[in-house]
Amino acid sequence: MLLQDSYISTALLDRDFNFIRVNKAYAAAGGRPPEFFIGKNHFDVYPSNARAIFEAVRATKTEGEFRGRPFDFPDDDARGTTYWDWKIQPLLGADGEVEALLFTLLDVTARYRTHLELGKAGVAILSDGGAIMDVNGRLTAMLGRSRGELRGEAWLTLIHPADREAAAGAPDDAHRAASRTADRKVRLANHGDPCHALVTLSCVHNNAGEPDYYVLHASDRNAEVRAQEQRERFFDLSVDLLCIADFEGRFTDMNAAWERTLGFSRQELMSCPPFHFVHPDDRASTLEELDRLVCDAGATLSFINRYRTRDGDYRWLMWNAVGHPELREFYGVARDVTEIKRFEDELLAHRQHLEALVRERTDALVATETRTRNLLAQGPAVVYACRPGGDYGATYVSPNVLEVLGIEPERFTERSSFWADNVHPADSPRIFAGLAGLLERDAHVHEYRFRRADGEYRWMRDELRVLRDDTGAPVEIVGYWIDITERRAQEEALRQARDAAEEANQAKSDFLSRMSHELRTPMNAILGFGELLGLDQRRLSEIQREGLGHIMDAGRHLLTLIDGVLQLAKIDAGKEDLSVEAVALAEVVARCRALIRPIADRRQVSIAADIDPDLFVLADQVRLKQVLVNLLSNAIKYNNPDGHVRVRGCLTALDRVRLSVEDDGLGIPARELPRLFEPFYRVNVNTPVEGSGIGLSICRRLVELMGGTIGVESELGRGSLFWIDLPRAHSQGLPTAPREGGVEMGRSEAAPGTLRVLYVEDNPANRRLMQLLFQEHLGLPLTTAVTGEEGLELARAAPPDLILLDLDLPGIDGFEVARALADDPRLASIPVVVVSAHGMNEHIERARAAGFADYLVKPINIPRLTEIVRYHLARAR
C-alpha cells in the first residue's frame, strides 16, 4: 500500500506504466497535485526516463528492487533543478505475473549541490553513461557556454578535439582505480584562447558497487602551463649549457646552447655514446665524477673537462650537477670557460715568467736592456718621444735613425724645431693641421716627406699616440717612423699602369669606332648602288641581274661578317651595353618566330613553340632576341626539307629558366662540339650553307654577359639541341618594347611640291648614291654640301625642310653643325637626321642626347630611308 504521509516520494504504476496512485511527497516532487498523475502514462510525464529499464523490471517477475541512475525533474518553476535517486519493485499476483510496479524517489539534490558548489574548480555531474547532468558557473565561465547548452551532451564535448582520444578512457580508469579517480591534463573546448586544465573524474558507486554517477572537476592550469613554457624558454635561451643525462652518462635532454657552443646538432649530441665528445685525456676523470654522483647522490661543483666541437677544436666546460637516484638521472649546468681557462693558463705562464724574472732579475734586466738597445738600433722603425704641443720638439730618438735618415739622434734633441724644419714645405701645413686635434683623438697617423742628411726627401709613415698622467693631462707623445718611399713609388707605378690601361682601352674603343666607320662607308656605296640598280631590274640583262645578285649576296655576307667582328671586339673591350630586365619569354619567342618564318617557309621547315606565358627571365630583350634568331636560323639552315624545329622553355634547378631550340636535321659530329662556340670556326657537315663562323661565338658571349650559359647536345644524322640557361625573373615588371634605333614613324606621304632636302656628306660616292635615290626612287630634288660650313651657308641662304647629315666631316663635324642650326631661330625647327657609318651604341646615344630627329646607320636601308624622309617631309607640310 502507498505511504500517503511518508516523506519518500512513492507512486504505484500498473503493468503498462500508467499511474494508479501517488502520495503527497511524489506529487510535491513533481510539482503537480496528486490527481494530475492518475491515469497518465509515466513516460508521457517523464519522457527522459529509460523505458528499457522499466521493461526489464516487468519482465523479471521477481520481487527484487531495481535501482536506477539519478535524474532530475524539469526546472520549470522557481524551485530550481532537483535531483532524484529512484528504485522500482515489481508487485506479483497469485499467478506470479507482474500486476503493478512500485516506484519510489529519494531527493539527492543536496548531495549534487555539494559537488557543484564546493571549491573553485569547474564541476560537472555526469551520468553513468557519460551524459552531462549539470555544471556549475565556474565551468560555464571556463568554457564560454551556458548551462542549458551543456546539459545532456556527452562529457567529451567539454574536451578540446585534439585531446579527446587521450581523455576517453578516464571513466573506466576512475571506475577501476582504488581511489575511484582518474586525472587527465587536457585542453578544454572553449571558444577563445586554449584553456589548459587538470580534469579529475571521480566515480560514485551505488550499493551494488556499480557506477552511479561521475563528478568531473576541471582546475585551470593556464598559469602552470605558462610557467612551464617560461621554464622551457629559459632552458632554451640560457647562455649556459643545461642538460639532463642518465646515470650511464647519455644525454636525455639539452638546451640550444649546446648546439651554439659545440656546433653539433641536438640529435647528434644525444644519439652518440657516453663520453663520445669528451677529450680522451678527460674521460677517466669524467667517469669518476659521474660515479660519485651515482653512488653518493651528491652534487658536483666546479668540475672541468673538455668537449670536442664540430671543427675539431675543444672547449673547456665547468660543471655544476646534482644526481637524482630515484629517477636515475642527473641535472647539469655547464658553462663555457674556454676563454677564462686560456686566460688562466696565460696568467699562470705569465706568473711563472715573472717568478723566473724575479729569480734572475739582474741577468734579465741586462738582457732586456741589451735586447731593447739592439731593437732600437737595428730595427726598421725609428722610435721617438716628443713634447705634446708647440713645435713638437723631440725628447728622444732611437739610434737607428742614423741608418734610416743618416742623421745623428742628438741632432733632434739639440734643437726643438729640428723635426719641423726638415718636413717638406709642401707637406708642413697639412701635417700641423692634422696634429691640431691630436689631444682630442689621442692617436694619429700621417705620411709626409722628410729630408735626409744628404738633402734627399724620403716618404715617412708616422704613427703616434699621446701619453697622459693619472690626472689625464698629456705628458708626452710617443711614436715611430717607417720609411715608405719604395711603397709610394710602387703605388705611383700602379697608378701610371692603371692610367695606361685606361688609355689603351680608350684607344681600343676609338679604334672600334673608326673601324666601324671606315668599313661601313665603302659598304654603303656597294650595297646602296646595288639596291638602287635592283629597284628597276628591267634596265638590266639577265647576266647583269645575276651578277647584281652575287654582288648583293657577297656584300650582305661581308656586312654580316663586319658587324659580327665589330660586335665581338666590342664585347671583348667591354663596350657592349646591356639593359637587363624582366622579359616575357613567350613574347620574345613569338617575335623571333615571326621574323624567321619566311626563311622557314622557303625551306619547308615547321617551327613549334611550347612556352609558358607566365615564364619571365632576366635578360636584355634585344640581345636575347638576337641570340634566339641566330639559333633558329641555324636550326632551319641545317635541317632537312619538311623538317621540324621545336622551341621549349622550362624551369631548372637553382631558380633558372632553360630555353631550348631542337631540330631533327643533319646533326653535328661529336669531335666538332668542343670548338663549336669558337670565333670563325665552322662545322664541316658537307653542306653548301654559308656562314661567317662567328654567330655562335657572339651568342655565347652575349648570353654570358646576361648572366647565363649556353650549350649544345647533338647526334650526327639525328639533329641538334641548343639550350640557354638564364636567371628567372620573379616579378614581371612593366612590359617593354624592344629597343630599336630611330623613332616611331608614321605612314604619311609627302608630295614633292616645293619641299627641299639638304644632304651634307664629304664622300663623293655616298653623295652620288643619295642623289640617285632621291631622283629615281623618291622623285625629290636633293641639295648636297661637302663640308659642315658649306651646309650651314646653304641652309641659311634657303632653309630646307629636312637635313640629312654625316657626322665625320672635314672642318666642323656633324655635332657642331647641329649646335649651329639650333642656335639659329630660323633653322632650329628643321629636323636633322644622322646618316653615318658609326654604328656604336655610344655614337647613337650621343646623337639622341644632342636632339637629332633620327639616326640611319650605313649601309643605308632604302625602305627605312624612304619611310623617314616621307615622315618628316609630311610633317613639314
LUMFINU-856499 format. One record per residue (C-alpha): residue in one letter; x, z, y. Coordinates in steps of 0.02 Angstrom, whole numbers, plus 32768, in hexadecimal, padded with zeros to 4 digits. Layout:
<pts>
aXZY/...
</pts>
This chain:
<pts>
m800080008000/l803A7FE680B1/l807D80768114/q8014805E81AF/d806980E58214/s811980C981D3/y81A2809D824E/i81DD801981D2/s81927F7081F8/t81317F3C815C/a80C57EA58131/l80657E738093/l80667DB98069/d80067D5E7FE2/r80617CEF7F64/d80517C5D7FDF/f80A47CC4806A/n80077CDF80D0/f7FF97D86812C/i7F7B7DFC80DA/r7FA37E9A813B/v80267ED681B9/n80497F8781F6/k80597FBA82AB/a81177FBA82A8/y811A7F048269/a809B7ECE82EC/a81047F258372/a81A27ECF8331/g814C7E26833A/g81057E4B83E6/r80527E2283AC/p7FB87E89837D/p7F9F7EA282C1/e7F0A7E2D82B8/f7F777D9F82FB/f7FD67D968256/i7F447DA481DA/g7F267CFE8181/k7FBB7CA781CF/n80487C638166/h80ED7CBB8179/f814C7C198197/d80D47BE2821F/v80FC7C80827D/y81B77C858254/p81ED7BD48228/s82A57C058230/n829F7C728194/a82D87C2480F4/r82477BEE8086/a82BE7BD37FF4/i82E87C8D7FEE/f82317CBD7FEC/e820E7C3C7F65/a829C7C827EFE/v82547D337F0C/r81A97CF97ED3/a81F47C9B7E40/t82557D307DFC/k81B77D907DC7/t82187E337DD1/e81F97ECA7E3C/g82A97ED37E7D/e82CD7ECA7F39/f831E7E357F8E/r837B7E4A8032/g83917DC180AE/r84087DA2813F/p83DA7DE981E9/f836D7D81825A/d83237D948307/f82767D7F834C/p82647D0383DB/d828C7D5B847F/d81F67D1684DC/d81CF7DBA8533/a822B7E39859D/r82687E9C8508/g82FB7E2584EA/t833E7DF28441/t83277E6983AE/y83807E5A8308/w83387E87825E/d83737EA681AD/w82EB7E79812F/k82C37E8D8078/i82397E46800B/q81F17E8A7F69/p81777E2E7EF6/l80DA7E8E7EBE/l80A77E5F7E0C/g7FFB7E617DBE/a7FCC7E997D0F/d7FF97DED7CCC/g80A77DF97D15/e80887D757D96/v80AF7D8D7E4F/e80127DBE7EAC/a805C7DEB7F55/l80FF7E047FB4/l81317EA28011/f81997E7380AA/t81F17EFB8110/l825E7EF281AD/l82E07F6B81F0/d83147F5F82A9/v83D27F4E82B1/t83D87F188367/a843D7FAF839B/r84C37F87831B/y84D17ED28357/r84D17F09840C/t85617F7C83E6/h85C47EE783A1/l859C7E7C8438/e85BA7EFB84BF/l86537F5B8482/g86FB7F2984CA/k872F7EA18544/a87407E1684C4/g86C97D8684AB/v86557DB28419/a85E17D4A83AB/i85707D83831D/l85717D05828F/s84FD7CF481FB/d85447CF7814C/g85367C398152/g859E7C2D81F0/a85137C0C826E/i85227C5D831A/m849B7CE1832C/d84CD7D2783D6/v85607D30844F/n858F7DA584DB/g85AD7D768591/r86697D7D8582/l866A7CF484FE/t85F47C848561/a86687C9785F7/m86FF7C69858C/l86A57BD08546/g86497B9985E2/r85A77B888580/s85047BE98585/r84C37C608501/g84307BED84DD/e84A47B5984BD/l850E7BBB8440/r84897C1383D7/g84667BB98335/e85057B4D8338/a858B7B5582B1/w86127BD182DF/l869D7B4C82D6/t86547AFA8372/l86A37B8C83CF/i87507B4E839A/h87B07ABE83E8/p879F7A238378/a885B7A1B835B/d885C7ACE8316/r87BC7ACD82AE/e88127AA0820B/a88877B34821F/a87F57BA98245/a87797B6C81C1/g87B37BE38138/a87A57C8181A1/p86F87CB9815B/d87367CAF80A8/d87D67D0A80D6/a87737D95812D/h86FD7DA58097/r878D7DB8801A/a88057E1F8084/a880C7ED9806A/s87FF7EF18126/r87657E7E812A/t87B87E2081BD/a88147D7D81D9/d88777D4B8273/r88967C9D82BA/k88F97C6B8356/v88977BD58394/r88567B828431/l879F7B938460/a87337AF9847E/n87187B178537/h86FE7A9185BB/g87927AB9862D/d88497ADF860E/p88737B0F855A/c88447BC58537/h88BB7C1184B8/a886B7CA08458/l88867D1583C5/v87E87D04835C/t87C57D9682E5/l87387D7B8269/s86F37E1C821C/c86817E138183/v85F47E958176/h85BA7EAA80C2/n850F7EE48084/n84F27F667FFE/a85097EE27F78/g85B97EBC7FB8/e85897E117FF7/p85A97DCF80A7/d851A7E098114/y85587DC381B9/y85FB7DA8821A/v86377DE882C0/l86AE7D748320/h87217DBD83A5/a877D7D438418/s880A7D908480/d88547D29850E/r89097CFA84E5/n892B7C8C857E/a899F7D0D85CB/e89F87D228525/v8A0A7C658510/r8A497C5185C2/a8AC67CDC85A3/q8AFC7C858503/e8B0F7BE0855E/q8B757C3785E4/r8BE37C82855C/e8BF87BD7850D/r8C237B8A85B6/f8C9E7C1585D5/f8CE47BF48527/d8CFA7B3A8549/l8D317B4585FE/s8DAE7BD285E8/v8E617BA18610/d8E997C148584/l8E967BD784D0/l8E057C31847B/c8DEA7C2383BF/i8D9D7C6E8323/a8DFA7C61827D/d8DDF7C9F81CD/f8E557D178177/e8EB37C84812A/g8EE37C4B81D8/r8E727BB281DF/f8E177B948283/t8D587B9B827A/d8D367B878335/m8D9B7B6883D3/n8D817B398489/a8DB37A9B84E5/a8E517AEB852C/w8EA57ACB8483/e8E8A7A108495/r8EC97A108548/t8F647A75851D/l8F9A7A268477/g8F4F79788487/f8F00797D83D9/s8E44796E83C4/r8DDC7A048391/q8DB779B182E9/e8E71799582C8/l8E9C7A4982F0/m8E117A918283/s8E297A1D81EE/c8EE27A3881D1/p8F2B7ABE815E/p8F567B6A81A7/f8FF77B6F820D/h90037AB0820A/f90247AAC82C5/v908F7B4B82CB/h914A7B3182E5/p91A37B40823B/d92127BCB8280/d91767C2F82B5/r910C7C1F8217/a91527CB881BF/s91367D2B8255/t90897CE08271/l905A7D0281BB/e90977DB681CB/e902E7DCF8267/l8F957D87820E/d8FB07DFA8178/r8FB87E8F81ED/l8F127E5B823B/v8EC27E498190/c8F067EE78140/d8F077F5F81D3/a8E6E7F19822D/g8ED17F3482CC/a8EF07ECA8365/t8F7F7E578394/l8FC57E688443/s90467DF48490/f907A7D9D83F0/i90D17CF78418/n90E77C5B83AF/r90F87B9F83CB/y90767B1783AA/r909D7A5E839B/t904E79E28415/r901C792F83F2/d90B878EA8446/g9126795383D2/d915279D88452/y912C7A928438/r90CD7B0A84A8/w90E87BC784A9/l90467C28848F/m902E7CE384AE/w8FA57D2D843D/n8F2A7DBB8450/a8EBE7DC583B3/v8E4E7E408354/g8E167E39829E/h8D657E4F825C/p8D717E8481A3/e8CB57E798182/l8CAD7DC481B9/r8D5D7DA08178/e8D8E7D4C8219/f8DEF7D7382B5/y8DD47D49836C/g8E687D1183D2/v8E987CE88485/a8F377C85849F/r8F877C5D8545/d90037BD18562/v909F7C2B859D/t91177B998586/e91477B95863C/i91587C538641/k91C07C4D85A2/r922C7BC585EB/f923E7C29868A/e926A7CC58626/d92EB7C6485C2/e93337C1F8662/l932E7CCB86B0/l93837D168617/a94077C8E861B/h941D7CAA86D4/r942B7D6586BC/q94AD7D4C8632/h95077CD686A5/l95057D578731/e95437DDC86BA/a95D07D69868A/l95F37D4C8741/v95F77E078761/r96707E2186CF/e96E07D97870C/r96B77DA087C4/t97647D868805/d97897CEC879C/a96DA7CA887B8/l96E87CBA8876/v978E7C638875/a974D7BD98803/t96B17BC6886D/e97157BBB890D/t978B7B3C88BF/r96FB7AD4887C/t96A07AD88924/r973E7AA6897E/n97597A158907/l96A679DB8919/l96AE79E189D6/a9756798C89D8/q973679028958/g967878E78956/p9628784D89A5/a95B978B48A18/v95FF79078AB4/v95B379B58AC7/y95A479FE8B75/a95567A898BDD/c952B7A808C95/r94D17ADA8D21/p94127AC28D27/g94047A718DD2/g94637A308E67/d94E179AE8E31/y94D679EE8D7C/g958F7A188D7C/a95DB7A2E8CCE/t96117ADB8C94/y96507A9E8BEA/v967779F58B99/s96B479E58AE6/p976679A58ACA/n972F79018A76/v96FC78BE8B22/l97B178858B31/e979B78128A9A/v96EE77D78ACE/l970777BB8B89/g97C377CE8B9F/i97A8785F8C17/e97F5790B8C07/p976B79908BF1/e97B479F68C81/r978A796A8CFB/f96D079908CE4/t96E17A498D0B/e97607A3C8D99/r96E579E38E0D/s962A7A068DFD/s95F779578E37/f966A78FC8DBC/w95DE78CD8D45/a956778938DCF/d95F1782E8E25/n961577C88D87/v956277988D5A/h954576DF8D7D/p94FE76CE8E2E/a946F76628DF0/d943C76E88D72/s945677828DDF/p93AB77858E39/r934F77738D94/i93B677FA8D3F/f939E787E8DC8/a92E578548DD8/g92D278788D1D/l9330791C8D2C/a92BF79588DB8/g923879908D3E/l92AE79D58CBB/l92847A8C8CDA/e91CC7A6A8CB5/r91F17A098C14/d928A7A6C8BD8/a92CF79CF8B83/h92FB791E8BB6/v9349787F8B70/h938D77F08BD8/e9407775F8BC9/y947D77268C52/r952876DC8C72/f95BF774D8C8F/r966B771B8CCA/r96FD77328C53/a97AA77608C8D/d97DB76A58C89/g974A76798CFD/e96DD76298C77/y962876638C73/r95E5769A8BCA/w952E76B68B9C/m950F776D8B6F/r947977C08B1E/d9465786F8B69/e93F578F18B15/l93E9799A8B6C/r93877A3C8B65/v93707AD18BDA/l93A67B7F8BA0/r934B7C158BEB/d936A7CD08BF0/d92F17D588BB6/t928F7D4B8C58/g92767C908C44/a92EC7C608CD1/p935A7BC68CAF/v94107BF48C99/e94637B588C52/i944A7AA68C16/v94997A728B71/g949C79C48B29/y9505793A8ADE/w953978878B06/i954577F88A89/d959477508AB1/i950C76CC8A8E/t956276368ADE/e956875D58A3B/r94B175FB8A17/r947E75BE8AC3/a94E375208AA7/q948875038A02/e93E0751D8A57/e9410749F8ADD/a944574248A56/l93A0743A89FD/r9342741E8AA1/q93A2737F8AC1/a938273448A0E/r92C873688A24/d92C673078AC7/a932172778A73/a92A5727789E3/e921572738A5F/e926871E38ABB/a928171878A16/n91CC71A489E8/q919471638A92/a920770CE8A7C/k91B870AC89D3/s910B70B78A21/d914070408AAC/f91896FCB8A29/l90E46FCC89C8/s90846FA78A67/r90FA6F198A95/m90F96ED189E5/s903B6ED689E4/h90396E768A88/e90C16DFA8A5A/l90776DD189AF/r8FC36DC489E8/t8FE96D548A7E/p901D6CB98A18/m8F976CDF8997/n8F176CD58A23/a8F4A6C228A46/i8F536BF2898D/l8EAB6C3A895B/g8E596C198A03/f8E7E6B5F8A05/g8E566B58894C/e8DAA6BA48967/l8D8F6B3489FD/l8DB26A9C8992/g8D3F6ADF890C/l8CAE6AF08985/d8C956A348981/q8CDA69F288DC/r8C87694988F7/r8D1D69168960/l8D92693788CC/s8DB468CD8834/e8DA269198787/i8E5F692D8779/q8E6369808824/r8DD669F687F4/e8E326A238754/g8ED26A4287B5/l8E746AA88835/g8E2C6B1387A8/h8EDB6B348765/i8F186B5F8815/m8E896BDA8830/d8E9C6C2A8784/a8F566C3E879C/g8F3C6C80884C/r8EBC6D008816/h8F2B6D348784/l8FBE6D4787FB/l8F516DAA8875/t8F196E1D87E8/l8FCF6E3587B6/i90006E59886B/d8F726ED78880/g8F9F6F2B87DB/v90586F388804/l90336F7C88B2/q8FB56FFA886D/l9034703787EB/a90B470498876/k903670A688E3/i900F711F8856/d90C8713D8833/a90E6715B88ED/g905671D688F5/k8FF67167896F/e8F5A714E8905/d8ED071AE895E/l8E4871F388ED/s8DA6724A891A/v8D7472B28883/e8CBC72E3887F/a8C2A72FA8808/v8C02724C87C4/a8B6A721D875B/l8BB671CB86C2/a8B1A71688693/e8B11711C8742/v8BC770E4873F/v8BB370978692/a8B15703B86C9/r8B6F6FEF8760/c8C046FBA86F7/r8B926F698675/a8B3F6F068700/l8BE86ECC8742/i8C2C6E998699/r8B8C6E4F8650/p8BAD6D99868A/i8C546D9A862C/a8C006DE68593/d8B756D648597/r8BF16CD4859E/r8C4C6D198506/q8BA86D4784AE/v8BD76E0084A1/s8B516E8884AF/i8B6E6F2C850B/a8B0E6FCA84DB/a8B1B70738532/d8AE9712284FA/i8B07719B858C/d8AA8723A85B1/p8A6372298664/d8A8B72E18683/l8B4472CB8659/f8BB672DC86F1/v8C7472D586FD/l8CF373028783/a8D42725C87B4/d8D6071DE883E/q8CC8716C882C/v8D2170CC8862/r8DB970EA87F2/l8D4D711A875E/k8CED70798776/q8D927018877C/v8DCD706686D9/l8D28704A867F/v8D1C6F9486B7/n8DCC6F778675/l8DA26FC485CB/l8CFE6F6285BF/s8D566EC185F0/n8DD86EDA8567/a8D516F0584E8/i8CFB6E5F8510/k8D976DF2851B/y8DDE6E2F8474/n8D366E28841A/n8CE86DA883A6/p8C576D3783D4/d8BB36D9683BB/g8C196E3583BF/h8BE06EE083FC/v8C226F5E8479/r8BE17012847A/v8BFA708F8508/r8BDB714684DF/g8BEB71EB853B/c8BED729A84EF/l8C2B734B850C/t8CCC738484B7/a8D28742884AA/l8D6E74818544/d8CD9744985AE/r8D0F739385BC/v8CB172EF85AD/r8CEA725D8540/l8CBD71AB8574/s8CE2712C84EB/v8CDF706D84E5/e8CD970288433/d8CDD6F7283FA/d8CDA6F1C8351/g8D596E968381/l8E0A6E6B834E/g8E556F1A834E/i8F086F4B8377/p8F996F5C82FC/a8FCE701082E1/r90826FEA8316/e90436FB083C1/l8FDE704D83EC/p906E70BC842A/r909E703D84B2/l8FEE700684E0/f8FEA70628588/e9099702E85C1/p90A16FBD865B/f90AE6F008636/y909E6F19857B/r90246EA28527/v8FE66EB18475/n90106E1D8407/v8F6A6DF383B2/n8F7F6D3483B0/t8EF46D13842D/p8EF26CA484C9/v8EB26D358534/e8F116D4085D8/g8F466DE48626/s8FCC6E38868F/g8FEF6EC88619/i8FDA6F4C86A0/g8F1F6F6C869A/l8F276FF58616/s8FBF7042866A/i8F5B7051870D/c8EC8709886AB/r8F337120865F/r8F8071548705/l8ED971558760/v8E8971BE86D7/e8F19723986DC/l8F0B7244879B/m8E5472758781/g8E8A7302870A/g8E5C72A4866B/t8EAC725485D3/i8E9871A88583/g8EB7717184D0/v8E9270EB844F/e8E6470DD8397/s8E6B70338344/e8E726FDB829D/l8EAA6F27828E/g8E176EB4826C/r8D946F3D8284/g8D966F5F833F/s8DD46FE183BB/l8D95707F840E/f8DDA70B184B8/w8DAA715E84F9/i8DBA71BF859B/d8DAD727E85A7/l8D7F72C28654/p8D5073708694/r8C967391868E/a8C3A73AF8733/h8BBF74408727/s8B63741B87CA/q8B29736D87F2/g8B3F737A88AE/l8AF772F2891C/p8AF4724088DA/t8B7A71D6892B/a8B89711C893A/p8C2B70CC8903/r8CAB70BB898B/e8CC1700389B2/g8D1D6FB48A43/g8CBB6F7B8ADA/v8C126FA98B1F/e8B656F838ADA/m8B396ED48B12/g8A906E8D8B3A/r8A556DE08B05/s8A306D9D8BB4/e8A5B6CE98BD5/a8AAA6CB18C77/a8A936C038CBD/p8B2F6BB78D09/g8AEF6B9A8DB9/t8B6B6BDA8E38/l8BB36C638DC9/r8C716C6E8DD2/v8CED6CB98D59/l8DA36CE18D82/y8E256CED8CF5/v8ECF6D3D8D1D/e8F4E6D118C94/d90086CE58C9C/n90106C8D8BF2/p8FEC6BD28C07/a8FAA6BB98B57/n8F2F6C498B6B/r8EF56C078C14/r8ED96B5B8BCC/l8E7C6BA28B36/m8E076C058BA8/q8DE96B6C8C16/l8DB76B048B7F/l8D456B8F8B3E/f8CEA6B9A8BE5/q8CE26ADE8BF9/e8CB26AA98B48/h8C576B428B06/l8C0F6BA38B99/g8BF86B168C15/l8C396B818CA5/p8CC26B628D25/l8D5A6BD28D16/t8DD76BFB8D9F/t8E836C338D61/a8F136C938DAE/v8FC26CB08D6A/t8FEE6D568DBE/g8F906DEF8DF5/e8FB66DCC8EAB/e8F716D1B8E9C/g8ED56D5D8E44/l8EB46DD88ED3/e8EC96D4F8F56/l8E4C6CDE8EFA/a8DD16D6E8EE4/r8DD96D9D8F9C/a8DC76CE98FD3/a8D2D6CC98F66/p8CF06D648F07/p8CC76D318E51/d8C386D748DE7/l8CAB6DA68D57/i8D676DC18D45/l8DC56DAC8CA0/l8E6C6E058CB2/d8F0B6E108C49/l8F696EB68C55/d901E6E768C45/l90376E0D8CE1/p90D36DE38D46/g90D96E488DE5/i904B6EC68DEA/d8FF86EE88D41/g8F406EE78D14/f8F256F9F8D3B/e8F686F888DED/v8EF76EF08E02/a8E616F598DCC/r8E8E6FE38E49/a8E9D6F638ED6/l8DF46F1A8EA9/a8DA46FC78EA7/d8DEC6FEE8F53/d8D9D6F528F9F/p8CE36F728FC7/r8CBA6EB78FB0/l8D0C6EAE8F03/a8CED6F5D8EBD/s8C4A6F2F8E65/i8C916E978E09/p8C9A6EB98D4C/v8D4C6EA98D0A/v8D676E868C50/v8E136E9F8C02/v8E546E0F8B97/s8EF66E528B4D/a8F646E488AB4/h8F7A6F068ABD/g8F116F4A8A2D/m8F546FFD8A29/n8ED670898A41/e8F3470D28AD4/h8F24702D8B35/i8E6A701F8B0F/e8E4A70D58B40/r8EB070C18BDF/a8E4C70258C0C/r8DA7707F8BF1/a8DE2710F8C5E/a8E1470938CE6/g8D6070538CEF/f8D6F6FA68CA0/a8CC76F5F8C6B/d8D026F288BBE/y8D9D6F068B54/l8DC36E6A8AEE/v8E596E6C8A78/k8EB76DCA8A59/p8EA36D5F89F2/i8DFC6D498A48/n8D5C6D5089E3/i8CFD6CBE8A30/p8C4C6CFF8A06/r8C7A6DA78A4F/l8CC46D568AEB/t8C266CEE8AFF/e8BB66D878AEF/i8C196DED8B6E/v8C256D618BEE/r8B6B6D388BE6/y8B3D6DF08BEE/h8B9F6E148C8D/l8B6F6D708CE1/a8AB86D928CBB/r8AC86E3A8D11/a8B216DE78DA5/r8A8A6D768DC2/
</pts>
